[in-house]
Amino acid sequence: MLKFGAVVLMAGLLILGISPLCIAEKTEVTPVEHSVSPATKLANGLGNALTGWMEIPRQMAEVTNEQNAFAGSTIGLVKGLVFGTGRTAAGVIDTGTFVIPPYDKPIVEPDYNL
């Protein structure tokens, strides 16, 4: 009986947690203005250095959506390796030079992987 109660409680919490996402209306998102400082450059650099490898599955998915699965697993893989290496290198450079201006011009766009 205790197991059943725990399952019902977990299911209820899951439903309550998901329901706000289901009824949220789409609103126009305005860009958030943030201060540009050495900390911003450091954060972007660390983000790029640590998540540069995520370009591999990202590029594979993009090429697969544009062309086909074979192209995604070949061309997308190569693109991902190149873009990932570039993003990681840019992150290392930004991290190493975060005290040197300019702070508002990242080496790669977008600032970090999303």
N, C-alpha and C positions, 0 to 999 in steps of 0.2 A: 504494500500500500504506500509505503514511503517513497519507493522508486517512482510509482505512478504520479504522486504529488510533485516530485522533483521534475519529472518530464513535463507535466502540465505547467508548472511555474516557469521553466525554461522556455517553453513554447510561447507562453504569454509574454514574457519579456522580449523574446525575439520579435513577435508581432508588434508590440508597442514600440520597439526600436526602429522597425522598418516603416511603420505607418506614416510618420512625418515625411519620410522621403517620397512616399507614394502620392501624397496630396500636396506637395510643395509646388507652387506655381513658378513658371519660368519668368525670371525678371532680367532686365538688362543689367549686365555687369559692367561697372565702370572700373577702370584701372585704379589701383590703390597707389597713391603717392607715398613713397617711402624715402627716408633720408638716404642720401648717397654719402658714404663714408668709407674709411678703410675696412670697417667691419662688414659692410655690404660686399666689398670686393673679396674679402676673406671667405665670407659665407658662400658666395657664388663659386669661388675657386674650390673650396672643399666639396661643395655639392657636385661640381663637374668632375673633380678628380675621383670621387667615390662612386659616382653613378654613370661614368662614361661608358661602361660595359653595357648599359641598358640600351645603347644605340643599336646593338646587334639584333635583339628581337624586335625593336621598333622598326628598323629598316626592313627586316624580313617581312613583317606584317604589312608595311606600306607597299612594298613591291608586290607582295601576294595579292593585295587588294587591287592594285593597278593593273597587274598582268595575270599571273597564274601561280600555282603553288611551286612549280619547278623553278620558275624565275625567282620567286621569293626565297627558296632555299639555296640558290646559287648566287645570283646577282645581289639579292638582299643581304646575304651573309657577308659578301665582300664589301658592299657599301657600309654595312654595320661595323665591320672591323675597321674600315678607314675612318668613318665618322666617330666611332668610339675612341679610337686612338687619338684623333684630333681633339675631341672633347676632353679626354683625360689629360692630354698634354697641356691644353689651355688651362685646365683646372690647376695643374701643378704650377704653371707659370703664374697664374693669378694668386695662388696661395703663397708662393715665394716672394711675390712683389706687391703684396697687399698694402704696404705702407707708401708705395710710390703712386702718385696720381697718374692718369685720371681714374676716378673711381666709378664713373658712370658709363664707361664704354667697355663692355665685356668683349672678349676675343671672339667668342662664338655666340650665335643667336639661336634660340632663345637662351637666356642667361643660364639655365640649367634644365635638365630633363624633367618633363612632367608626364 
